[in-house]
Amino acid sequence: DAKEVHDFATLFGYGCDGVCPYMAYEVICKMNADGMVEAKAKEEFTDEQVVQNYRKAAAKGLLKVMSKMGISTLQSYKGAQVFEAVGLADEVVDRCFTNTTTRIQGTDFEALYRDLERFHESAYPTGTTEFDGLVRSDGQFHYRDGGEAHLNTPGNMVNLQIAARTNSREAYKEFARLTNEQNQKVTLRGQLKFKFDPSKSIPLEEVEPVSDIVKRFATGAMSLGSISREAHETLAVAMNALGGRSNTGEGGEDPARFLDNRRSSIKQVASGRFGVTSHYLANSDQIQIKMAQGAKPGEGGELPGFKVSEYIASNRHTTPGVGLISPPPHHDIYSIEDLAQLIHDLKNAQPTGEVSVKLVSEVGVGVVAAGVAKALSDHITISGHDGGTGAAAWTGVKGAGLPWELGLAETQQTLVLNGLRDRVKLQTDGQLKTGRDVAIACLLGAEEYGFATAPLVTMGCIMMRKCHLNTCPVGIATQDEELRKKFSGQPEHVMNYFFLLAEEVREIMAKLGYRTMEEMIGQTQNLEMNKKGQHYKSRGLDLSPLLIPASELNPSTGIRNLTGQYHGLDIAKDNDFVEKAKEALENKTPVVIEDEIENINRTLGTMLSYQVSKKHGLEGLPEDTIQLKLRGHGGQSLGFTLAKGITMHVVGDANDYCGKGLSGGKIAVYPDPEVVDAGFDPEEHVIVGNVCLYGATSGKAFFRGKGGERFCVRNSGALAVVEGLGDHGCEYMTGGRIVCLGETGRNFAAGMSGGIAYIYDPDGKFPDRCNMGLVGLETLEDAAEKEQVYEYIKEHVEVTGSTVGQNLLDSWETNAGHFVKVMPHDYKRVLMERAAAAEKVA
């Protein structure tokens, strides 16, 4: 039976040393013989070639699974049992998957036997002993009439579109009825029902109005790039009109939208940090840290080069035509303390807004959420496994993540048990479609509710699942100019849907006896198992663990958000900087601020940058308007999103994340000249910590000394000069220029798709330390380019007093020949195409 990546991953995960998928091999060879395998070239494939291609694809899929679990070798993955059983009875788990977590029971051996009978019947229909030659699709991946049940059916999508476009209650009620019926076949919430008590029901007029309920709704984090500009803006306009929130996704946002009704209230910060600048963060009501995506947990986002148009690239601060990959992890988060630091950074970048953390529903998410609450997040989103656009890979969609019902219930109970629930707001998302879905989410503990698929359907989505191919026929998930013209969605369609859905919520609230959603949050005693009409596979389910009233776990604390978090911004040193820089902020008068700093002074310059961005927008201030001359030890995230017009000199050193998200400002870190005169060699010592300039979009940084690991990871526009690097330098870099005047560590340029690095390598050691997967190495031949690198080093010397830099300049013609130019292949191709196009026009 083993044929898919998840099959192999499960077998190895439970201890197999090898797998022989002989049935898959035989089917592939039969397909090849029947001419069903298309070769890229004209020549036909041999059976050996098609089998080898299948093995290669399966191996790559298995590596992807291992990587998102954080496991490097198959030896470590074997027998690791990194699984949770969903819907399997204890008798099956104890016998076949010993010690695997199973929380809700489910299918037993009898039901599994019935499945085997059904498979046999499909091959040999009753009364025959021979296979009839027809292989029928079971609809596992794409909807088929009479096949596997799917939550979204073609007919019901038509009902939703009619309801949204005509504001028809009848069409919506039919859509809700059919969706709720499908829910019973495919979701956990479909196995629940409300416990209505007629004596407690109230008149509908006493329930809070629809206009208040829709303010709890948010649209999903779909990036501008994954969907079209028209679709992205339509969602924003609709949610702003409702008083709800739209989410930018991880692709940034056009600054032109910040001051009108197209502005997205939620600005997302993902591992790629695309489009994240001081100006972007300052123009948000909520900043969401994307720790995971429900449809493909453990994987980073990916945008193919053909979807990166000029407009998309300008918003992401990248190069048009070059594909973009988000790293699987946030490189500034390797512990809960690191997450607390990022939350603190973002709170400084937007002191008046909320910070949210998006987690995926999985076993143990409650403990993680408790850590997130202690890390001072204001808001937590629990994302279900069946969310996500059609661009996610099938292995992730089908084999990773859990239903939001499990994650939400666990999170609610764990937060209440630890006395943390009243500090944070809870949101959930993942195929929420009807008022019944929202009501159940509310009773399980959620205050807010995210929607993605349904709003896209109201705008015209027909679920072709071609989102990653740029061929969406209705102009939603495409950047193609002609296809985008076919987009017919209107903000009113989205608004109509949400009003109809909220009206259904009101009807349920009236029957349950709740006047406001606020008093309904976490009241799980109003839910029970629905045994009526159950499928034979779901009869063994036990959802009682989800329905434990959280108030019984800790009666002394709230079961919903009642208060806010204290972030300590009132005691930050930046308040002094803002006060002393008033003249510069108001009148652009140059100011110089001198101060002593310690490593407990974290995120220096960020609240000052917020003020610059709010008052002066994307352009910031003229260069060097505000000069911060600091002495001492810079704490973590020194100069986070430092805005244009601010120059920060640190005589001393700086901790991790220095210059992260640099947004046009200038940073220089160098030792005291007196220390150097006493015999200290800066080029032999680390002067800034790990992950410096992560996600920098513009600006300059000069470090007299070595940088730590992952220097300039995902840099997309800054210039940096440094005198040595740790491992993984310039990882996932997409733009900017790096000049390294000393040795680098291993794995330089892994995932680097843009920008250029210049490495001084007189001993020829660098090629062995460079990851050559996406880049090529060249010498510095072009005279103009030599002059440019000379100017970079000259500025570094002027700012920091570097003797290493000065020595290189003194013998420049000789030393220029020792520089290695690291050039990404895609970036070079695009630059050459641009040059050719410009020449043609000329």
Secondary structure, DSSP 8 states (H G I E B T S, - for coil): ---SHHHHHHHHHTT-S----HHHHHHHHHHHHTT-S--SSSS---HHHHHHHHHHHHHHHHHHHHHHTT---HHHHTT----EESSB-HHHHHHHSTT-EESSB-B-HHHHHHHHHHHHHHHS-TT--S--S------SSS--TTSS--SS-HHHHHHHHHHHHHT-HHHHHHHHHHHHHHHHHH-SGGGEEE---TTT---GGGS--HHHHGGGEEEEE--BTTB-HHHHHHHHHHHHHHT-EEE-GGG---GGGTTSTT--SEEEE-TT-TT--HHHHHT-SEEEEE---TTSTT---EE-GGG--HHHHHHHTS-TT--EE--SS-TT-SSHHHHHHHHHHHHHHSTTSEEEEEEE--TTHHHHHHHHHHTT-SEEEEE-TT-S-TTS-HHHHHHS---HHHHHHHHHHHHHHTT-GGGSEEEEESS--SHHHHHHHHHHT-SEEEESHHHHHHTT----S-GGGT--TTSSS---HHHHTT----HHHHHHHHHHHHHHHHHHHHHHT-SSHHHHTT-GGGEEE--TT--TTTTTB--GGGG--HHHH-TTS-SS--S-----GGG-THHHHHHHTHHHHHH---EEEEEEE-TT--STTHHHHHHHHHHHGGG-S-TTSEEEEEEEEE-TTTTTT-BTTEEEEEEEEE-TTTTTT-EEEEEEEE--HHHHHTT--GGGSB-B-SSTTTT--EEEEEESSB--TTTTTT-EEEEEEES---TTTTTT-EEEEEEESS---SSBTTT--EEEEEEE-TTS-GGGGB-TTSEEEEE---HHHHHHHHHHHHHHHHHH--HHHHHHHHTHHHHHTTEEEEEEHHHHHHHHHHHHHHHHH-
